[in-house]
Structures are given as structure tokens and as C-alpha cells.
């Protein structure tokens, strides 16, 4: 089959067509299987290391004072409480039961992982590609860390892609809501909102900047509450965690090279493979044929 040819897909009444939803369900099951395998082989605690440990601590008491994190001020208590949505959703799903939040954090990750694939498939289908080509997002270096650690990256990416879909559909109210949720998940993801706001201003004038600006109100309100609850503004937290959040590429790998967990090694190998495989696909595409399945799914 020629990779350059798309297959027509039937559009459902919702923002994501059925074929893309099917891809997403497959992705969620894949993530769930990977998480189950790691729990069976290495124990559930292996998923809650590094940043995942802090999400777990916050999910047990999302409206607390961060007592469990205060033993080490360098962790950045206010900084970590400043990104509340991922642990808060897990807390709600666990009905506030501290003993269940590990499982609900894993559940949120698996669902978000699937939503990411579904949204990627939908966006590609709108450009004339097949929805199944959404699996090409698995070629993003590092995406596999999401199935070896219970972290917020899957939710961040899923919300971002849903935001793009809502924007393309002209559903501005939904887009503003998703932008606000994205900022509550990770404020630095606001960089994805800026081009959308600029496009609206250039298309229809400055009055469209106001609703986009209003999307920061929920996260600012939350940060204000954190300031009085914990005693520090999250973006001004002097912790090493906040200061190193925008470090140079691969610096994090270098720091943990001497103490990698077995699941870290597996994710590192998968991440490296996702960098190398596309270069191998390039020859196949250039010759007008596919040499690997990854080649056919690459955008």
C-alpha cells in the first residue's frame, strides 16, 4: 500500500471520529498493559519515583500544606502544588481515599495516553491521512517515560491536542476551557496557547485577546491560594526543581546516569529507538516504498 494515500474515514458527531477513538482505546490498553507488566515485575512503587513520587504525595492531600514534602525544602513544595490538575483528578477518582490514589494516578495516565493517540489520529485524518497514523506520536523521544512513571505528561499532551481540535472546529468556549485546564496541569504548556491567541488577534482584532487572557485566571487564583496556604508563590519557589525546569537537553539523563532504575533503562532504550528509527524510514520514503511499519505511520 502506498503510504502517501489516505483512506477516507467516517466522521462521528463528536470532535473525534470513530476510527481515531479506536486508535485511542488501543493506546490506552497498551499503556495499561505496560503499567501492569511493570507492577507485576518490579512492584507498584517502581512507578512512583522521581516526579511521580511528588504527584502521589499531592494526590493524597491536594488541599493540604505539603507536609510530606517539607522534609526536603529543595523539592519545591509550592512549585509542585502549583500544578494541581493531574493529582486532583486522581484524588477525585479515588473519592479522597489515600490508599487508592496510586491506582487512580495510573488510570489517569493510561486514559490520557489513549486520548493523546486518538487526538493525534484525528488531527492527521483532517489532513488526509489515516487515523491509525496517529501512532506516529509514539516516535516522539521520551514519550515512553509516561508508561514507566506516573507523571503528568500524558495529560498535558492530551489536553493540548484537544485544545487544537476545539480551536480548529471553531469551538472557542471549549478551547478557552481546555486552555485553562492545560495551565492548571502545567503552566509552561501555555506556550502552546500563545500562537492561537495571536492568530485570533490577527484575524479579528484585539478584542479576542481578552478571553484568551482570562484563561490564566484559574491558575492565578490557585497560586494565590497556595501563597497563603504554603507561604510561597509557585513560580517564585527558590527550589532547585523550579530552577532546573528548563535545563539544556539531556542534562537530566546525565544526572541520573549512575542511578537508573531498570524501568528507566527500558524507557531510555525506547526513547533512543524513537530517535533512530525515523532516520531509517527516510530512505524507504525517498524510494517511494515502506521498509518498516514505522515508516508508514510517520507524518
C-alpha positions in Angstrom: 0.0 0.0 0.0 1.2 3.5 -0.8 1.9 5.4 2.4 1.1 8.7 0.7 -2.5 7.7 0.1 -5.1 8.3 2.7 -8.1 6.2 3.5 -11.4 8.0 3.9 -12.8 7.7 7.4 -16.3 8.2 8.7 -16.7 11.2 10.9 -18.8 10.8 14.1 -20.9 13.5 15.6 -18.2 14.3 18.1 -14.9 16.2 17.7 -13.0 12.9 17.2 -14.0 10.4 14.6 -14.7 6.7 15.4 -11.5 5.4 13.8 -9.4 7.8 15.9 -11.3 6.8 19.0 -10.5 3.1 18.2 -6.8 4.0 18.0 -7.1 5.8 21.3 -8.7 2.8 23.0 -5.8 0.7 21.7 -3.3 3.2 23.1 -5.0 3.2 26.5 -4.9 -0.6 26.6 -1.3 -0.6 25.5 -0.4 1.8 28.3 -2.4 -0.2 30.8 -0.6 -3.4 29.8 2.8 -1.7 30.1 1.8 -0.4 33.6 0.5 -3.8 34.7 3.7 -5.5 33.4 5.9 -3.1 35.4 3.8 -3.6 38.6 4.0 -7.4 38.2 7.7 -7.5 37.6 9.0 -4.5 39.7 6.2 -3.6 42.0 3.9 -0.6 42.0 6.4 1.5 43.9 8.7 1.5 40.9 6.1 3.7 39.1 6.2 6.3 41.8 9.8 7.6 41.8 11.3 10.9 40.9 8.5 13.4 39.9 5.9 10.7 40.2 6.6 10.4 44.0 5.6 14.1 44.4 2.4 13.7 42.3 1.5 10.8 44.6 2.2 12.9 47.7 0.0 15.8 46.5 -2.8 13.4 45.3 -3.1 12.1 48.8 -3.9 15.6 50.1 -4.2 18.1 47.2 -5.5 20.9 49.5 -3.0 20.4 52.3 0.2 22.2 53.3 2.6 19.8 51.7 3.8 18.4 55.0 5.1 15.2 53.4 7.4 17.3 51.1 8.6 19.8 53.6 11.3 17.5 54.9 13.4 18.5 51.9 12.9 22.2 51.0 14.8 21.7 47.8 11.9 19.7 46.4 9.9 22.9 45.8 6.7 22.4 47.8 4.9 25.4 46.3 6.2 24.8 42.9 4.9 21.2 42.8 1.5 22.2 44.3 1.3 24.8 41.6 0.4 22.2 39.0 -2.7 20.7 40.7 -4.9 19.2 38.0 -3.3 15.7 37.5 -3.1 14.8 41.2 -6.5 16.5 41.8 -8.3 14.3 39.2 -6.7 11.2 40.7 -7.9 12.3 44.2 -11.4 12.8 42.9 -11.5 9.4 41.2 -10.2 7.8 44.4 -13.0 9.6 46.3 -10.4 11.0 48.6 -9.1 7.6 49.7 -5.3 7.9 50.1 -4.8 4.2 49.6 -6.3 4.3 46.1 -4.6 7.4 44.6 -1.7 5.3 43.2 -4.1 3.3 41.2 -6.1 6.3 40.0 -3.0 8.1 39.0 -2.1 5.1 36.8 -5.7 5.1 35.5 -5.5 8.8 34.5 -2.2 8.2 32.8 -3.5 5.3 30.8 -6.6 7.2 29.7 -4.6 10.3 28.8 -2.1 8.2 26.8 -5.0 6.8 24.8 -6.6 10.3 24.4 -3.3 11.5 23.0 -3.2 8.9 20.3 -6.9 9.5 19.5 -6.4 13.2 19.1 -3.2 12.7 17.0 -5.2 10.4 14.8 -8.0 12.9 14.4 -5.7 15.7 13.5 -3.9 13.6 10.9 -7.2 12.4 9.4 -8.2 16.0 8.9 -5.1 16.4 6.8 -6.0 13.5 4.6 -4.1 10.8 6.4 -5.4 7.7 8.1 -6.4 7.9 11.7 -4.1 4.9 12.5 -1.2 7.2 11.6 -1.7 8.8 14.9 0.5 6.2 16.4 3.4 8.2 14.9 3.3 10.3 18.0 5.0 7.3 19.7 8.1 8.4 17.7 8.4 11.5 20.0 11.6 10.9 22.0 10.8 10.3 25.7 7.1 9.7 25.3 7.6 6.2 26.7 8.6 7.6 30.1 4.8 8.1 30.6 4.3 4.3 30.9 7.2 3.7 33.4 6.4 6.7 35.7 3.1 8.0 36.9 3.7 11.6 35.7 1.5 14.3 34.1 3.0 14.4 30.6 0.2 12.3 29.0 -2.5 14.6 30.4 -0.5 17.7 29.3 -0.2 16.4 25.7 -3.8 15.2 25.5 -5.2 18.5 26.7 -3.0 20.3 24.3 -4.2 18.3 21.3 -7.8 18.6 22.4 -7.3 22.3 22.6 -6.1 22.3 19.0 -9.1 20.3 17.8 -11.5 22.6 19.6 -9.8 25.6 18.0 -9.9 24.2 14.5 -13.6 23.4 15.0 -14.3 27.0 16.0 -15.5 25.9 19.4 -14.0 28.9 21.2 -15.7 28.3 24.6 -14.4 24.7 24.7 -11.0 26.0 23.6 -10.8 28.6 26.4 -11.9 25.9 29.0 -9.2 23.5 27.7 -6.6 26.2 27.8 -7.4 26.9 31.4 -7.2 23.2 32.3 -3.9 23.0 30.5 -2.4 25.8 32.5 -3.6 24.1 35.7 -1.8 21.0 34.6 1.4 22.7 33.6 1.8 26.4 33.3 4.7 26.1 30.9 2.4 24.5 28.4 0.9 27.9 28.0 3.4 28.3 25.2 1.0 26.3 23.1 -1.8 28.8 23.7 0.2 31.9 22.5 0.0 31.1 18.7 -3.7 30.5 18.9 -4.3 33.9 20.7 -2.1 35.7 18.2 -3.9 34.1 15.3 -7.3 35.3 16.7 -6.0 38.8 17.2 -4.6 39.0 13.7 -7.8 37.6 12.3 -10.4 39.5 14.2 -8.8 42.2 16.3 -7.6 42.8 19.9 -10.9 42.2 21.5 -10.2 38.4 21.1 -7.2 38.7 23.4 -9.4 39.2 26.4 -11.0 35.7 26.6 -7.6 34.1 26.0 -6.1 36.2 28.8 -9.0 35.1 31.1 -7.7 31.5 30.8 -4.9 32.3 33.2 -7.4 33.4 36.0 -8.0 29.9 37.4 -4.2 29.1 37.7 -3.5 32.6 39.2 -6.3 32.0 41.7 -4.9 28.7 42.6 -1.4 30.1 43.0 -2.8 32.9 45.3 -4.4 30.2 47.5 -1.0 28.3 47.5 0.7 31.6 48.6 -1.4 31.9 51.7 -1.6 28.1 52.3 2.0 27.2 51.9 3.7 30.6 52.1 5.3 30.8 48.6 4.3 31.8 45.1 4.8 28.7 42.9 6.6 30.5 40.1 8.9 32.1 42.6 9.7 29.0 44.6 13.5 29.1 45.1 13.9 25.3 44.9 16.3 23.6 42.6 13.4 21.8 40.9 11.9 25.0 39.6 15.3 26.5 38.6 16.2 23.4 36.7 12.9 23.0 34.9 14.2 24.5 31.7 17.7 22.9 31.6 19.6 22.0 28.5 18.6 18.9 26.6 19.8 15.5 28.0 21.1 17.2 31.3 18.5 15.2 33.2 19.7 11.9 31.7 23.3 12.8 32.7 22.3 13.5 36.3 20.6 10.1 36.7 23.0 8.0 34.6 24.5 6.5 37.7 21.3 5.5 39.4 18.9 4.4 36.7 16.1 2.0 37.8 15.6 -1.0 35.5 12.4 0.6 34.1 14.3 3.8 33.4 16.8 1.8 31.3 13.9 0.3 29.3 12.4 3.7 28.7 15.7 5.2 27.7 16.3 2.5 25.1 12.8 3.1 23.7 13.4 6.8 23.6 16.7 6.3 21.8 15.0 4.0 19.3 12.4 6.6 18.5 15.1 8.9 17.5 16.9 6.4 15.3 14.0 4.7 13.6 12.7 7.7 11.7 16.1 8.2 10.1 15.9 4.6 8.9 12.4 5.2 7.5 13.6 8.2 5.5 15.3 6.0 2.8 12.1 4.0 2.3 10.0 7.1 1.9 12.5 8.6 -0.5 12.5 5.5 -2.7 8.7 5.5 -2.8 8.2 2.4 -0.6 7.9 1.5 3.0 10.6 -0.6 4.7 9.2 -0.6 8.2 5.8 -0.1 9.8 7.1 3.0 11.5 7.8 4.5 8.1 4.1 4.1 7.0 2.9 5.8 10.2 5.3 8.7 10.2 3.7 12.1 9.4 
